[in-house]
Amino acid sequence: MMRVLILILISTATLAAQSRYTLHNFTAGLGAGQPRGDLRNYFDPSFGATLGYGYRFHPNFQADAGFETLFGAAGVRDFYRSDFGELRIKDYQFLVPLGGRAILPLARGRLLFSGGGGGAYMRYQERIRQPYQGYRIDCPVCKARSGWGYYGLLGASVALDRYQRFRLGVNSKVYRGYTEGESLGLVQSPRTRDHWLNVYGEFGIGF
């Protein structure tokens, strides 16, 4: 009877250790984006950065929100003549994913594998380099395109400390959707079918 009680206590302690996880998880990463679909003929692969927040309401499930920026995929290198002289115009691609993921914890949560998806807002926009920090002027010639789509993700991360509050990982996302609006770079079509494959190395903090 005592042996059975000890086994139950050990099993309960093991399950409790495995169920430990951080509720609020913030990530920041650097990587690159690969344009596909209609964009493959007009955009180039480009450097990117990402920020994300995840609310892990269950050991195996998390709700996600994020923000990604790709720099200069459309190759815009124009100038806007202003009272401050010629100001450089560059293009940026903004991706805002909202969704969730399923999580597979291994090694008592030290190693996490995840997969999921959701909806996404996409916006490609030209911006000028502002002449002074804290001072902003409008750009009447800058163009933009936007639209909606969806995404899927695969990721993995490993804990760096015993409390699993700090992590290093890799995260890949596939975006699909449509954007429409003004011509941007080489894109002249009013509506395009857009695909992206983005891969980031990420550092995470949870509590």
TIDOVO-955238 format. One line per 4 residues: for each residue x, y, z of C-alpha. Coordinates in pm, whole numbers, plus 32768, in hexadecimal, padded with zeros to 4 digits. Layout:
% residues N
X:Y:Z | ...
***
This chain:
% residues 207
8000:8000:8000 | 811E:80EA:8057 | 81C7:809F:7F0A | 8087:80F5:7E50
8069:823D:7F0E | 81D2:8296:7EBE | 819D:824A:7D4C | 8065:8326:7D47
8120:8444:7DEC | 8242:8422:7CF8 | 8154:841A:7BCD | 8097:8549:7C4E
81DA:860B:7C82 | 8252:85AC:7B26 | 810D:8621:7A84 | 8117:8765:7B48
827B:87A6:7AD4 | 8218:875F:796D | 80ED:884C:7984 | 81C1:8978:79E6
81C2:8A81:78D9 | 81CA:8BFA:78AF | 807D:8CA0:7862 | 8102:8DDB:77B7
820A:8DA9:76AC | 82BA:8EBE:75EB | 83A2:8E81:74C5 | 8482:8F51:73E5
853B:8ED1:72B6 | 85FE:8F13:7179 | 85F0:8E57:7033 | 8583:8E71:6EC9
8450:8E60:6DEC | 842E:8DB0:6C9B | 831C:8E36:6BB2 | 8250:8D39:6AED
8110:8D30:6A24 | 80DD:8E64:6949 | 81E2:8F21:6A14 | 82F8:8E3A:69A4
8315:8EFD:685F | 8321:9053:6907 | 83B7:9034:6A66 | 8507:8FB0:6AE1
8561:8EF0:6C1E | 85A4:8FE8:6D33 | 8619:900D:6E9A | 8509:9012:6FA3
84BC:9041:7114 | 83A1:8FBD:71EA | 82FC:8FF9:733B | 81FE:8F12:73D7
8128:8ED4:7507 | 808A:8D8B:756C | 7F95:8D3D:7682 | 7FC4:8BCF:76DF
7E78:8B7E:7783 | 7EBC:8A05:7782 | 7FFC:8935:7780 | 7FAD:88D3:7618
7F04:8A0B:758C | 7F5E:8B7A:755E | 7EB3:8CAB:74C8 | 7F9F:8D7F:73F3
7FBE:8EE3:7373 | 80E8:8F6D:72B7 | 8182:9074:71D8 | 8280:903E:70C3
833C:9134:6FEA | 83FA:90E6:6EA9 | 84E5:91F1:6E27 | 84F0:9253:6CB8
8467:911C:6C11 | 83D1:91EE:6AF5 | 851E:9296:6AAF | 849A:93FD:6ABE
85B8:94FB:6AB7 | 8515:9647:6A62 | 8534:97A8:6AE9 | 8439:98AF:6B55
8499:9A1D:6B23 | 8439:9AE3:6C5C | 8494:9C28:6D0A | 85A7:9B60:6DB8
8638:9AE5:6C70 | 8613:998E:6BCE | 859D:9887:6CC2 | 85C9:9715:6C80
8494:963C:6C47 | 84A1:94CC:6CA2 | 839F:93B8:6CB8 | 833B:92DF:6DDE
825C:91AE:6DFD | 818D:918C:6F3B | 80E9:9044:6F9F | 8003:9024:70CE
7FA9:8EBA:7127 | 7E93:8E6B:7220 | 7E50:8D01:7279 | 7EC5:8BE6:7356
7F99:8AB0:736D | 7FA6:8953:7401 | 80DB:8907:74D1 | 818D:87BD:7509
826D:87D6:763F | 838B:86E0:7664 | 8494:86AE:7770 | 83A7:873E:7878
8367:8871:77A7 | 84D1:88C6:7763 | 849F:887F:75F1 | 8363:88FC:7542
82E5:88AC:73E5 | 81BB:896F:7361 | 80D9:8990:7235 | 7FAE:8A6B:71ED
7F1C:8B84:711E | 7E13:8C90:7100 | 7DB8:8DCD:7046 | 7EA9:8EDA:6FD0
7EA4:9045:6F60 | 7FA5:90A8:6E56 | 8013:9206:6DF8 | 8129:9278:6D0E
8180:93E5:6D2B | 827A:94E8:6CB5 | 830B:95D4:6DB8 | 83FE:96F3:6DB0
8528:971E:6E90 | 84CC:9836:6F80 | 85C3:995B:6F89 | 85D4:9974:7105
8585:9894:722A | 843E:98FF:72CB | 83D4:99C3:7197 | 82EF:992B:7092
8285:999D:6F39 | 8183:98FA:6E58 | 81D8:9846:6D16 | 80CA:9893:6C11
8171:97B9:6B09 | 819B:9680:6BE0 | 80C5:9556:6B78 | 802C:9432:6C34
7F7D:92E4:6C04 | 7EC5:9214:6D06 | 7DE9:90E4:6D33 | 7D90:8FB5:6E04
7DF3:8E49:6E06 | 7E5A:8D2F:6EEC | 7F96:8C8A:6F67 | 8020:8B42:6FEA
814B:8B15:70CE | 8243:8A13:714A | 8332:8A5C:7265 | 841B:89CE:7369
84C8:8A60:7499 | 85AC:89F5:75B4 | 85B7:8A82:7715 | 86F9:8B2E:7781
86BA:8B24:78FA | 862C:8A31:79F8 | 84EE:8AFD:7A24 | 84B1:8B03:78AA
8482:8C7A:789E | 8583:8CBB:778F | 8582:8C06:7642 | 862D:8BF2:74F2
8571:8B6E:73C8 | 8520:8B73:7258 | 83CF:8BC6:71C4 | 8359:8BA8:705B
8217:8C36:6FCD | 816A:8C0C:6E7E | 807E:8D27:6E1C | 7F76:8D1E:6D0B
7E83:8E2D:6CAD | 7E2D:8F4C:6BC3 | 7E96:90B9:6BC0 | 7E17:91D5:6AEC
7E55:9348:6AC3 | 7F52:9425:6A15 | 8077:93B2:6941 | 81A8:9371:6A18
8300:9332:698B | 82D0:924E:685F | 816F:91EA:68C8 | 8072:928E:67DE
7F4B:91A3:680F | 7E2F:922E:68E6 | 7E0D:90DB:6995 | 7F0E:8FCB:69D1
7F0F:8E72:6A6F | 8025:8E82:6B70 | 80EF:8D70:6C17 | 820B:8D97:6D11
82F6:8C9F:6DB6 | 8399:8D44:6EE4 | 8498:8CA6:6FCE | 8515:8D47:7110
8602:8CF7:722A | 855B:8D6A:736B | 85AC:8DBE:74D4 | 848F:8D9B:75CB
8439:8E0A:772B | 8318:8D76:77F1 | 8279:8DA4:7944
***
